[in-house]
Amino acid sequence: MLDVASTASLRVYVSEWENGRRSISARYAKILRALLGITDDELAGRTELLVPAATTDGYDELMGRIDAARSISVTMVSTFMDQTELLRTVDRQMGAASLVDQMTAHLATLEDALTFAVLPETRRPVARALAGAATLAAWQALDVGAIERAWRHYELGKRAAQEAEEPMYLAHATAEQAYVLCDAGRSPMAVQLIHEAQRLGGKAMSPRLTAWLYAAEAEICARAGMPDDCKRALESAARSLPSGDEARDPDMLSIFLNGGHLARWRGNALALIGDEEAVESLYTALDTADPTFIRASAGMRCDLAQAHIARGEYDQAHKHLRQARLIANRTGSVRQRRRVEQLTQRL
């Protein structure tokens, strides 16, 4: 249990912190960083970067950094990708709130490497690694409620994907960015953006990514109040998905989608439009869910609660919301906590 001041005292503290009349102690800084998913600099309002002291004319330092960037090998790029994979695994199982500093440092290293790489044969592999890392960082920022940071990371990921000439990475970053618009209440614009993502991917997309984009389209159409489009997109996702239990896309490592994942996504979309089939699909997905997708299980519990609410089954909805709240609190997911509260208000 956290040892904090009373509610009345905390209100005074927050007011004094906001007005600069009290500094944030290390104890409260640790709590606020985990709760808000921000860095120490963001908490203290220090967003400007420190500029290193210049040498006599700056050329020696610049050439040194360019020479260092030239030495980036295939092995080094692989190391960057491995670091992204590690952060993705920790995020999936423990949540994003504890990864803010590591993700920020990782992106800074990749951006620095790309900034001082000169020739395309060096820039493209680094840009590809940056595109994947930036998109992951954006989703993590969205999960902890750092909305503007999420948007900026998606823009970074899209620019990096364009430089790397990787349409799959560009389509994926664009599609995930549509969720920012959805969460902000701009679902019709989000539908347009998901269609743009599909256009950007074109014929270069793998079958699994194609299915993933259709599933995302179905969810976003459901949230936009477009049930017929939602169902058409779900049918397209099912047709596009490769058979078998394998979930990982070898051409796009951030994509996990098999029949079980699609059943969960189908249940989510159908619950949003109040379709009776949602409950059956979601319980099927719950029985086959990958236990390492801890944070995603909070979303599934919210989906089940929503489906039961639509059927007037409030006791079952309460049960799943309790589970969702516990998981969201454990992973620090602001996005899922917000959804739990919205659904609770409907009971």
PATI-755580 format. One record per residue (C-alpha): residue number from 1; residue in one letter; chain; x negated, y negated, z negated. Coordinates in pm, 1 decimal, padded with zeros to 6 digits. Each point is the difference from the previous one (the first is absolute). Example, Ala and Ser with C-alpha at 12.3 -4.5 7.8 and 13.67 -1.06 7.14 Angstrom:
PATI-755580
{1, A, A, {-01230.0, 00450.0, -00780.0}};
{2, S, A, {-00137.0, -00344.0, 00066.0}};
END
This chain:
PATI-755580
{1, M, A, {00000.0, 00000.0, 00000.0}};
{2, L, A, {-00128.8, -00348.7, 00089.8}};
{3, D, A, {-00071.4, -00237.9, -00286.5}};
{4, V, A, {00145.0, -00331.3, 00123.8}};
{5, A, A, {00164.5, -00303.2, -00154.0}};
{6, S, A, {00374.6, -00028.4, -00053.1}};
{7, T, A, {00229.4, -00091.1, 00288.9}};
{8, A, A, {00040.2, -00357.1, -00130.2}};
{9, S, A, {-00376.8, -00045.0, -00031.8}};
{10, L, A, {-00058.2, 00146.7, 00345.9}};
{11, R, A, {00235.6, -00259.4, 00148.8}};
{12, V, A, {-00212.9, -00272.9, -00156.4}};
{13, Y, A, {-00321.5, 00167.1, 00121.6}};
{14, V, A, {00127.2, 00023.7, 00358.8}};
{15, S, A, {00100.2, -00366.4, -00000.6}};
{16, E, A, {-00341.3, -00102.3, -00136.7}};
{17, W, A, {-00184.9, 00225.6, 00247.2}};
{18, E, A, {00193.1, -00150.9, 00291.0}};
{19, N, A, {-00070.0, -00356.1, -00116.6}};
{20, G, A, {-00364.7, 00058.1, -00080.7}};
{21, R, A, {00037.5, -00064.7, -00371.6}};
{22, R, A, {-00114.8, 00350.5, -00099.7}};
{23, S, A, {-00256.6, 00226.1, 00159.0}};
{24, I, A, {00091.0, 00363.4, 00067.1}};
{25, S, A, {-00186.4, 00229.5, -00236.4}};
{26, A, A, {-00174.2, 00313.3, 00127.8}};
{27, R, A, {00267.3, 00218.7, -00163.3}};
{28, Y, A, {00291.6, -00174.4, 00171.4}};
{29, A, A, {-00194.8, -00034.8, 00327.3}};
{30, K, A, {-00033.9, 00378.4, 00013.9}};
{31, I, A, {00376.1, 00044.2, -00054.3}};
{32, L, A, {00096.2, -00267.4, 00254.7}};
{33, R, A, {-00237.8, 00131.7, 00264.9}};
{34, A, A, {00149.8, 00348.4, -00020.6}};
{35, L, A, {00356.7, -00134.7, -00012.9}};
{36, L, A, {-00036.1, -00245.6, 00290.5}};
{37, G, A, {-00256.7, 00190.2, 00207.0}};
{38, I, A, {-00235.7, -00297.7, 00036.8}};
{39, T, A, {-00369.2, -00069.1, -00041.6}};
{40, D, A, {-00160.0, -00203.6, -00278.6}};
{41, D, A, {-00058.1, -00288.0, 00243.9}};
{42, E, A, {00365.8, -00000.6, 00108.2}};
{43, L, A, {00110.9, 00010.0, -00363.8}};
{44, A, A, {-00220.4, -00299.2, -00080.4}};
{45, G, A, {00100.6, -00185.9, 00316.2}};
{46, R, A, {-00347.7, 00020.4, 00151.8}};
{47, T, A, {00065.4, 00085.3, 00365.8}};
{48, E, A, {-00287.3, -00182.4, 00167.7}};
{49, L, A, {-00307.2, 00198.2, 00090.7}};
{50, L, A, {-00340.0, -00091.3, -00137.9}};
{51, V, A, {-00225.2, -00121.5, 00279.9}};
{52, P, A, {-00360.2, 00122.3, -00027.9}};
{53, A, A, {-00273.1, -00258.1, 00000.1}};
{54, A, A, {-00125.7, -00067.5, 00350.8}};
{55, T, A, {-00357.6, 00062.2, 00106.7}};
{56, T, A, {-00197.8, -00269.0, 00179.5}};
{57, D, A, {00189.9, 00032.1, 00326.6}};
{58, G, A, {00220.7, 00305.3, -00056.3}};
{59, Y, A, {-00136.8, 00196.4, 00295.8}};
{60, D, A, {-00218.1, 00236.9, -00201.5}};
{61, E, A, {00290.1, 00110.3, -00215.2}};
{62, L, A, {00234.7, 00030.7, 00298.9}};
{63, M, A, {-00247.6, 00208.2, 00199.6}};
{64, G, A, {-00062.4, 00218.4, -00302.9}};
{65, R, A, {00370.5, 00077.2, -00030.7}};
{66, I, A, {00035.7, 00063.5, 00372.8}};
{67, D, A, {-00298.4, 00236.3, -00008.8}};
{68, A, A, {00152.8, 00180.3, -00297.5}};
{69, A, A, {00329.9, 00037.1, 00187.4}};
{70, R, A, {-00183.3, 00148.5, 00299.9}};
{71, S, A, {-00125.8, 00279.9, -00221.2}};
{72, I, A, {00352.4, 00119.4, -00083.0}};
{73, S, A, {00010.2, 00356.5, 00123.0}};
{74, V, A, {00276.5, 00250.0, 00068.6}};
{75, T, A, {-00081.4, 00147.7, -00340.9}};
{76, M, A, {00056.3, -00335.7, -00169.1}};
{77, V, A, {00336.6, -00047.1, 00171.7}};
{78, S, A, {00093.2, 00351.6, -00112.1}};
{79, T, A, {-00089.9, -00103.9, -00355.2}};
{80, F, A, {00234.3, -00299.8, 00031.8}};
{81, M, A, {00279.0, 00232.8, 00114.1}};
{82, D, A, {-00069.6, 00240.2, -00287.1}};
{83, Q, A, {00029.9, -00288.1, -00246.9}};
{84, T, A, {00335.9, -00095.9, 00149.9}};
{85, E, A, {00112.0, 00362.3, -00028.5}};
{86, L, A, {-00098.4, 00011.5, -00366.8}};
{87, L, A, {00194.6, -00318.3, -00071.3}};
{88, R, A, {00299.7, 00139.2, 00190.8}};
{89, T, A, {-00004.2, 00318.8, -00208.1}};
{90, V, A, {-00022.3, -00184.7, -00331.2}};
{91, D, A, {00277.5, -00236.4, 00108.6}};
{92, R, A, {00227.3, 00290.1, 00098.7}};
{93, Q, A, {-00042.8, 00175.0, -00333.1}};
{94, M, A, {-00049.6, -00284.9, -00248.8}};
{95, G, A, {00135.0, -00315.5, 00162.5}};
{96, A, A, {-00156.1, -00316.5, 00138.3}};
{97, A, A, {-00012.0, -00227.4, -00306.3}};
{98, S, A, {-00335.5, 00134.4, -00121.0}};
{99, L, A, {-00164.4, -00021.5, 00343.7}};
{100, V, A, {00014.7, -00372.9, 00068.9}};
{101, D, A, {-00367.0, -00071.7, -00069.9}};
{102, Q, A, {-00129.8, 00307.2, 00183.7}};
{103, M, A, {00218.0, -00069.9, 00303.7}};
{104, T, A, {-00100.1, -00366.7, 00007.4}};
{105, A, A, {-00370.8, 00088.8, -00008.3}};
{106, H, A, {00044.4, 00268.3, 00266.4}};
{107, L, A, {00175.2, -00239.6, 00238.2}};
{108, A, A, {-00263.6, -00268.6, -00061.9}};
{109, T, A, {-00278.1, 00244.8, 00089.3}};
{110, L, A, {00172.8, 00102.9, 00322.6}};
{111, E, A, {00083.0, -00358.9, 00097.6}};
{112, D, A, {-00360.1, -00100.9, -00063.4}};
{113, A, A, {-00128.8, 00286.4, 00213.8}};
{114, L, A, {00232.7, -00097.7, 00284.6}};
{115, T, A, {-00078.5, -00372.0, -00026.2}};
{116, F, A, {-00371.4, 00053.7, 00061.7}};
{117, A, A, {00023.2, 00286.4, 00247.5}};
{118, V, A, {-00068.5, -00138.2, 00347.3}};
{119, L, A, {00044.2, 00261.0, 00271.2}};
{120, P, A, {00317.4, 00200.5, 00072.9}};
{121, E, A, {-00156.6, 00340.2, -00066.1}};
{122, T, A, {-00062.2, -00111.4, -00359.0}};
{123, R, A, {00311.3, -00212.3, -00048.4}};
{124, R, A, {00266.5, 00245.7, 00116.2}};
{125, P, A, {-00068.6, 00281.9, -00249.5}};
{126, V, A, {-00016.7, -00250.5, -00286.0}};
{127, A, A, {00319.4, -00170.4, 00121.2}};
{128, R, A, {00174.9, 00337.5, 00008.6}};
{129, A, A, {-00105.7, 00069.8, -00359.1}};
{130, L, A, {00114.7, -00349.4, -00102.0}};
{131, A, A, {00339.0, 00045.9, 00169.6}};
{132, G, A, {00070.8, 00311.6, -00204.6}};
{133, A, A, {-00124.0, -00149.4, -00326.7}};
{134, A, A, {00187.5, -00329.8, 00045.7}};
{135, T, A, {00328.7, 00178.2, 00070.3}};
{136, L, A, {-00043.7, 00213.4, -00312.3}};
{137, A, A, {-00083.8, -00311.5, -00204.4}};
{138, A, A, {00310.7, -00171.2, 00137.8}};
{139, W, A, {00229.5, 00284.6, -00105.2}};
{140, Q, A, {-00158.2, 00001.4, -00344.1}};
{141, A, A, {00051.8, -00376.6, -00030.9}};
{142, L, A, {00363.9, 00039.6, 00103.1}};
{143, D, A, {00044.4, 00270.8, -00262.1}};
{144, V, A, {-00132.4, -00220.0, -00282.5}};
{145, G, A, {00206.2, -00300.8, 00112.1}};
{146, A, A, {-00282.9, -00209.7, 00151.0}};
{147, I, A, {00206.3, -00086.1, 00307.7}};
{148, E, A, {-00212.8, -00269.1, 00164.4}};
{149, R, A, {-00314.8, 00205.5, -00050.0}};
{150, A, A, {00175.9, 00296.1, 00165.8}};
{151, W, A, {00094.3, -00213.6, 00300.2}};
{152, R, A, {-00355.2, -00132.1, 00039.3}};
{153, H, A, {-00147.0, 00350.5, -00023.5}};
{154, Y, A, {00237.0, 00120.7, 00271.5}};
{155, E, A, {-00110.4, -00287.3, 00220.8}};
{156, L, A, {-00363.0, 00094.5, -00065.6}};
{157, G, A, {00075.7, 00363.2, 00082.4}};
{158, K, A, {00168.7, -00096.7, 00326.9}};
{159, R, A, {-00291.6, -00221.0, 00106.9}};
{160, A, A, {-00247.3, 00274.9, -00082.7}};
{161, A, A, {00205.5, 00257.7, 00192.8}};
{162, Q, A, {00006.6, -00229.7, 00303.8}};
{163, E, A, {-00377.9, -00047.5, -00017.1}};
{164, A, A, {-00047.9, 00375.0, -00034.5}};
{165, E, A, {00232.4, 00057.7, 00297.7}};
{166, E, A, {00202.6, 00244.2, -00211.5}};
{167, P, A, {00371.3, -00026.5, 00092.7}};
{168, M, A, {00098.7, 00264.1, -00257.4}};
{169, Y, A, {-00149.4, -00203.9, -00283.4}};
{170, L, A, {00163.2, -00315.5, 00137.9}};
{171, A, A, {00340.6, 00168.6, 00022.3}};
{172, H, A, {-00028.3, 00138.4, -00353.4}};
{173, A, A, {-00101.0, -00333.6, -00156.9}};
{174, T, A, {00276.9, -00183.0, 00188.1}};
{175, A, A, {00262.7, 00254.6, -00106.4}};
{176, E, A, {-00097.0, -00013.9, -00366.6}};
{177, Q, A, {00003.4, -00380.5, 00015.3}};
{178, A, A, {00368.5, 00026.0, 00089.1}};
{179, Y, A, {00060.8, 00124.6, -00355.5}};
{180, V, A, {-00115.7, -00335.7, -00136.4}};
{181, L, A, {00275.5, -00166.5, 00202.3}};
{182, C, A, {00249.8, 00264.8, -00112.0}};
{183, D, A, {-00082.5, -00049.9, -00367.3}};
{184, A, A, {00035.0, -00375.9, 00050.5}};
{185, G, A, {00355.1, 00044.9, 00131.3}};
{186, R, A, {-00086.1, -00049.0, 00367.3}};
{187, S, A, {00106.0, 00343.1, 00124.4}};
{188, P, A, {00108.5, -00110.4, 00352.1}};
{189, M, A, {-00345.7, -00150.0, 00057.1}};
{190, A, A, {-00154.9, 00316.6, -00141.8}};
{191, V, A, {00191.5, 00206.8, 00257.9}};
{192, Q, A, {-00148.7, -00215.5, 00275.3}};
{193, L, A, {-00348.6, 00045.2, -00143.5}};
{194, I, A, {00030.6, 00380.9, -00022.3}};
{195, H, A, {00103.9, 00004.6, 00365.7}};
{196, E, A, {-00303.8, -00213.4, 00079.5}};
{197, A, A, {-00218.5, 00252.0, -00185.3}};
{198, Q, A, {00135.6, 00278.5, 00219.9}};
{199, R, A, {-00070.6, -00207.8, 00308.9}};
{200, L, A, {-00355.8, -00073.8, -00114.2}};
{201, G, A, {-00070.6, 00368.3, -00057.4}};
{202, G, A, {00139.3, 00095.5, 00338.1}};
{203, K, A, {-00117.5, 00329.3, 00146.2}};
{204, A, A, {-00317.8, 00000.0, -00209.6}};
{205, M, A, {00181.5, 00118.2, -00314.3}};
{206, S, A, {-00026.8, 00350.8, -00139.8}};
{207, P, A, {00325.6, 00199.2, -00035.2}};
{208, R, A, {-00016.6, -00026.5, -00380.9}};
{209, L, A, {-00045.5, -00377.6, 00005.7}};
{210, T, A, {00284.4, -00024.6, 00252.0}};
{211, A, A, {00224.7, 00192.5, -00241.0}};
{212, W, A, {-00119.5, -00217.7, -00291.4}};
{213, L, A, {00093.2, -00318.1, 00190.0}};
{214, Y, A, {00347.0, 00135.6, 00080.1}};
{215, A, A, {00050.9, 00092.3, -00366.2}};
{216, A, A, {-00107.6, -00350.3, -00105.5}};
{217, E, A, {00237.6, -00144.1, 00259.4}};
{218, A, A, {00283.5, 00209.5, -00145.3}};
{219, E, A, {-00059.7, -00130.5, -00351.8}};
{220, I, A, {-00027.8, -00360.5, 00111.6}};
{221, C, A, {00312.6, 00027.0, 00217.6}};
{222, A, A, {00183.6, 00144.6, -00300.6}};
{223, R, A, {-00107.7, -00295.7, -00211.4}};
{224, A, A, {00114.4, -00232.6, 00278.7}};
{225, G, A, {00348.9, 00155.3, 00000.1}};
{226, M, A, {-00041.4, 00179.5, 00333.8}};
{227, P, A, {00118.2, 00358.5, -00073.7}};
{228, D, A, {00024.3, 00119.4, 00361.4}};
{229, D, A, {-00351.2, -00121.0, 00081.4}};
{230, C, A, {-00121.0, 00159.0, -00321.7}};
{231, K, A, {00137.0, 00341.9, 00094.7}};
{232, R, A, {-00135.9, -00023.6, 00355.3}};
{233, A, A, {-00346.1, -00079.9, -00136.3}};
{234, L, A, {00018.0, 00297.8, -00239.6}};
{235, E, A, {00083.8, 00230.5, 00289.6}};
{236, S, A, {-00295.1, -00138.9, 00196.6}};
{237, A, A, {-00230.9, 00051.8, -00299.2}};
{238, A, A, {00107.6, 00365.1, -00030.6}};
{239, R, A, {-00058.1, 00059.3, 00372.2}};
{240, S, A, {-00344.8, -00162.0, -00006.8}};
{241, L, A, {-00136.0, 00167.3, -00314.6}};
{242, P, A, {-00240.3, 00290.1, 00064.9}};
{243, S, A, {00108.7, 00332.8, -00145.1}};
{244, G, A, {-00168.4, 00162.4, -00300.0}};
{245, D, A, {-00079.5, -00096.6, -00357.3}};
{246, E, A, {-00305.1, -00213.7, 00080.1}};
{247, A, A, {00064.6, -00360.9, -00105.9}};
{248, R, A, {-00324.9, -00184.0, 00073.2}};
{249, D, A, {-00047.5, -00158.3, 00340.9}};
{250, P, A, {-00360.4, 00072.2, 00108.1}};
{251, D, A, {00008.8, -00302.5, 00229.7}};
{252, M, A, {00141.3, -00234.6, -00264.7}};
{253, L, A, {-00104.8, 00100.3, -00351.2}};
{254, S, A, {00238.3, -00236.6, -00174.2}};
{255, I, A, {00301.7, 00185.4, 00144.1}};
{256, F, A, {00151.5, 00286.1, -00198.4}};
{257, L, A, {00313.6, 00146.6, 00153.1}};
{258, N, A, {00143.6, 00351.1, 00025.3}};
{259, G, A, {00348.2, 00147.2, -00030.3}};
{260, G, A, {00009.5, -00051.3, -00376.9}};
{261, H, A, {-00109.4, -00363.6, 00020.6}};
{262, L, A, {00250.0, -00064.6, 00278.0}};
{263, A, A, {00280.0, 00156.5, -00207.3}};
{264, R, A, {-00076.3, -00252.0, -00276.9}};
{265, W, A, {-00007.1, -00286.3, 00249.7}};
{266, R, A, {00324.0, 00119.7, 00158.2}};
{267, G, A, {00163.0, 00016.5, -00341.4}};
{268, N, A, {-00124.0, -00350.0, -00080.9}};
{269, A, A, {00144.4, -00145.7, 00320.6}};
{270, L, A, {00329.9, 00186.1, -00033.0}};
{271, A, A, {00033.5, -00111.5, -00362.7}};
{272, L, A, {-00043.8, -00360.4, 00109.7}};
{273, I, A, {00292.4, 00029.5, 00241.5}};
{274, G, A, {00210.7, 00201.1, -00246.8}};
{275, D, A, {00002.2, 00321.0, 00202.7}};
{276, E, A, {00121.7, 00314.1, -00181.5}};
{277, E, A, {-00289.2, 00209.9, 00134.8}};
{278, A, A, {-00256.2, -00206.7, -00193.0}};
{279, V, A, {00021.2, 00200.3, -00323.7}};
{280, E, A, {-00059.7, 00338.8, 00164.4}};
{281, S, A, {-00295.6, -00131.5, 00199.2}};
{282, L, A, {-00156.8, -00162.1, -00305.0}};
{283, Y, A, {00031.0, 00306.9, -00222.9}};
{284, T, A, {-00160.0, 00207.3, 00277.2}};
{285, A, A, {-00285.0, -00249.6, 00009.1}};
{286, L, A, {-00029.3, 00000.9, -00380.4}};
{287, D, A, {-00041.0, 00377.5, -00005.0}};
{288, T, A, {-00279.3, -00008.2, 00259.5}};
{289, A, A, {-00172.7, -00326.7, -00097.2}};
{290, D, A, {-00379.3, -00013.2, -00012.8}};
{291, P, A, {-00078.4, -00042.9, -00373.7}};
{292, T, A, {-00297.3, -00227.5, 00078.5}};
{293, F, A, {00232.3, -00271.8, 00137.2}};
{294, I, A, {00074.4, -00131.9, -00347.9}};
{295, R, A, {00102.6, -00353.5, 00090.8}};
{296, A, A, {00218.2, 00119.4, 00288.2}};
{297, S, A, {00197.5, 00213.8, -00244.0}};
{298, A, A, {00127.4, -00318.8, -00166.0}};
{299, G, A, {00143.0, -00106.7, 00334.2}};
{300, M, A, {00162.0, 00339.5, 00046.8}};
{301, R, A, {00165.6, -00022.7, -00342.2}};
{302, C, A, {00131.1, -00345.5, 00092.1}};
{303, D, A, {00133.9, 00142.2, 00326.3}};
{304, L, A, {00182.8, 00274.0, -00191.5}};
{305, A, A, {00142.5, -00253.1, -00243.1}};
{306, Q, A, {00124.3, -00211.8, 00289.3}};
{307, A, A, {00158.5, 00302.1, 00168.7}};
{308, H, A, {00176.3, 00105.6, -00323.5}};
{309, I, A, {00123.3, -00356.9, -00060.1}};
{310, A, A, {00155.8, 00001.1, 00346.5}};
{311, R, A, {00191.0, 00316.9, -00100.6}};
{312, G, A, {00100.9, -00139.8, -00339.1}};
{313, E, A, {-00219.6, 00254.6, -00182.8}};
{314, Y, A, {-00138.9, -00236.5, -00259.8}};
{315, D, A, {-00137.8, 00249.8, -00251.8}};
{316, Q, A, {-00227.3, 00153.9, 00264.2}};
{317, A, A, {-00100.3, -00348.2, 00115.6}};
{318, H, A, {-00099.4, -00095.2, -00357.3}};
{319, K, A, {-00213.1, 00314.6, -00028.8}};
{320, H, A, {-00198.6, -00073.3, 00315.6}};
{321, L, A, {-00041.1, -00367.8, -00085.4}};
{322, R, A, {-00152.2, 00093.3, -00335.7}};
{323, Q, A, {-00252.3, 00220.7, 00179.9}};
{324, A, A, {-00069.7, -00270.5, 00259.4}};
{325, R, A, {-00058.2, -00261.2, -00270.7}};
{326, L, A, {-00248.7, 00222.8, -00183.5}};
{327, I, A, {-00198.0, 00068.7, 00316.7}};
{328, A, A, {00006.1, -00363.0, 00114.1}};
{329, N, A, {-00123.8, -00116.2, -00339.8}};
{330, R, A, {-00275.2, 00260.5, 00002.2}};
{331, T, A, {-00124.6, -00098.1, 00346.4}};
{332, G, A, {00053.8, -00373.9, -00050.2}};
{333, S, A, {00227.4, -00024.3, 00303.9}};
{334, V, A, {00170.8, -00339.1, -00013.9}};
{335, R, A, {00182.8, 00080.8, 00323.4}};
{336, Q, A, {00155.9, 00317.0, -00141.1}};
{337, R, A, {00077.9, -00162.5, -00336.1}};
{338, R, A, {00188.5, -00271.7, 00184.0}};
{339, R, A, {00201.0, 00262.0, 00186.8}};
{340, V, A, {00077.8, 00187.1, -00322.8}};
{341, E, A, {00137.0, -00320.6, -00153.7}};
{342, Q, A, {00209.3, -00077.8, 00309.1}};
{343, L, A, {00154.9, 00346.4, -00006.1}};
{344, T, A, {00054.5, -00013.8, -00377.5}};
{345, Q, A, {00205.7, -00316.7, 00044.0}};
{346, R, A, {00236.5, 00192.8, 00227.7}};
{347, L, A, {00084.6, 00256.5, -00269.4}};
END
